[in-house]
Amino acid sequence: MKFILFHGAYPFGGELASLAKNFRNVYIDLCWLYIISPTYSRRYLHEWLETIPANKIIAFVVIITRPKRFADTCFLPKKLLPVF
């Protein structure tokens, strides 16, 4: 049985790295992680790429399945963040 932990298991990124590294049936899915927390996604993505095999990280699936929705999400952070 596969366990796919969505949204980078927010807010448990450190624990997720350990789970995905030590159990062959645990995978990380990054869907909407950047929208939830840009800081969290940058911090843990670096850690995950260093410690977890790349085939256990699922990212950018929406690009293939729904290109319009991906284009919309690219602009969403700019809409949410205040202009400085």
URDA-V606219 format. One line per field, one symbol per residue. ss: DSSP state (H for helix, E for strand, - for the rest). phi: phi as a letter, one per 40 degrees, with the letter a starting at -180 (. if undefined). psi: psi as a letter, one per 20 degrees, with the letter a starting at -180 (. if undefined). A space follows every 50 residues. Layout:
# URDA-V606219
ss->???
phi->???
psi->???
This chain:
# URDA-V606219
ss->--EEEHHHH---HHHHHHHHHH---EEEE---HHHH-HHHHHHHHHHHHH H--HHHEE--HHHHH-HHHHHHHHHHHHHH----
phi->.cbbccfgfdbbccccdcccccbcbbbbbcdgccccadcccccccccccc bbddcbbbagccdccaccccccccccdccccccb
psi->pqoooqkkkpklgghgggghhipijpqppjpjghhgohggggghgggghh hqphijopqkhhgghnhghggghhighhhhpqp.
